């Protein structure tokens, strides 16, 4: 069953996010089971919402690819992460790729 992963990482900066993104290169080499990724920053920090085929798929991606890049980017603290079953997904026609 697909899941929504929500993350808040108060200590992450936009520069650190970009460092991790570039190192992991998930836009060119997607994580197995990853379906959607959205990220933004506000006064509370980095927010990420992902859709994964399963929680286990996200956890494998985190362990194998994200964790080493996070260490290299020197992001301190730990994120708040939660999972919920996906109820419905809609992608507007014509929406593709990264922005």
Protein Blocks (a to p, Z undefined) as FASTA:
>chain_A
ZZddddddfkbcfklmmmmmmmnommmmccehiabdcddddfkbccdddddfbfklmmmm
mmmmmmmmmmmnopghjddddddddfbdcddehiacjZZ
